[in-house]
Amino acid sequence: MTPAPTPPSSPSPDRNRDGEENQDERGHGHEHKHEHEDEDEQSDSANATTTVTSNENTTTTDHAAATDEPTMETATNTHRDIERGDPLLTVENLRTVFDTDDGQVQAVDGVDFTVHRGETVCIVGESGSGKTVTSESITQLFKSPPGSIADGSVIFDGDDLAARSEDELADIRGARISHIFQNPQGALNPVYTVGWQLVEAIQLHRDIDKDGAREEAVDLLSRVGIPEASARLDDYPHELSGGMKQRVMIAMALACQPDLLIADEPTTALDVTIQAQILRLLRDLQEEFEMGIIFITHDLGVVAEIADRVVVMYAGKVMERGSVYDVFDSPSHPYTKALLECLPGHGSLGGIPGSLPDPIDPPEGCRFAERCPYAIEECRTGDQPAFESAAGDGHEVSCVHYQTADDPSVLESVTTDTADGHSERRTGRTDGGTVQTNGGDHHE
C-alpha cells in the first residue's frame, strides 16, 4: 500500500476541535464553515507498515519514515489469516453488453469468480478492463437499456440475481448487498444534510421510526470514526472533507448490515493518510459484520494491503486469479507481470505499450496478445485460452504458454514489435525463465 506521510503528533494551534486545519473561505460578506478533516487514527497510520516480499528476501517499509512509494515487486497483506466461510457469491460465465449506435459493446465477457463469507476479493486491471461493469452487473445497477446481462449467472446466497426483476433487486440493494462508490461528493445529495440521507437509507429497508433511525445514524457515524457524530448529522456534504464524506458513504452502506459490500475504488480520491484509515476501517467492519467484500481498484498497493484473493481483468476477460500471495509472488500471466512492473521500484518505471482492444469488435484468441511480448500466432486465434492451474491452491491463469509449456515449438524464439522497436524474445512460461532482448539476456 502507498505509505502515509508522517502526520503531526498533536493538532497544531490552527486546527479545530476535529483536528482539522482551518480554512477561512470568505464570500458575500460572511464566513463559511470550516471543512471537517479526519484526524482519528492518524497516529496509527504513521506507525503502519507494509511488508514487501520477493523470492529472495523480505523488506519492511515504515510508513512514518518513508517518503517515496514502496518497492513492491511482490507483496503480501498482513491484516489477518482469513478463514473462508461458505460461498456467498458465485459469478459464472457473466456476459454484460451495451447496445450502441456503433454496435454492441462487450463490456464483460465470460467472467467467473467466487466470494466467500468474510473474505475480500479484489478485482484489478487498468481503466476500461471491465471492473466496474462487473460489480454493477451483480445487482444490475447499469441502465437497461442499453445495458443487459446477455449470459451467465450471479448466484447470491443460492439465488440467481441475473434472473430477478427490478423490484426484487431493489429489495436486495442496500439491504443485503451495498455499494460504496468512487466519488462520495457525487454520491451524496448536496441539498440534504448527512443526517437526512442516513435516516432515509435506514428507514428504506428497516421497520423503524424517524427518531430511532436518527439514533441509529449517530451510532453508525460514530462506528465509522466520525467525531461528534450527533453534530455532524446537521452538516451538508460540502461542509465535510473528502475522508469524512467517504466515511459517511461507508456508514450508509452498512446501515442494514449487508452480507456483501462492493467498494468501487473508494480510496482513489483520498490522500494516503486517509486512505490508510479507510482501509483499516473496512477491515475492522468486515470482521464485525462477517461480510464479504468485493474491492475494485487499479492500485496494486491497496490490493496488497486488503485482498485475500485477486481477480485480474483485461478487456472484459479474466486473465488470472488466485490468492494475493500467489498472484504477487508468482504472477503467471504476462498482463499481471506487466502491471506489477509498472509499480515504482529501484529500476526504471515500466509501462505497457499499446491500448485496449475495441470492445465492439474484440480480437480472436487472447485479448492481450497484441500488447504481449510473449505472443505467438496461437495466441491470436480461436477463443480465450482455458484456465490452467498455476503455482498455489486455486491459482489459475488463462494463457497459451501454460497449455503448451512442453511443446518445443512454443519455446522457439519469436519476433515481436514492441514500443522500443524490434526485440527477439525466447518465450515460454511467464512465471520465470530467460527473456532475450536487444540488450542481452534478462532473467525474470
Order of alpha helices (4+ residues) and beta strands (2+ residues): beta-beta-alpha-beta-beta-beta-beta-beta-alpha-beta-beta-alpha-beta-alpha-alpha-alpha-alpha-alpha-beta-alpha-beta-alpha-beta-beta-alpha-alpha-beta-beta-alpha-beta-beta-beta-beta
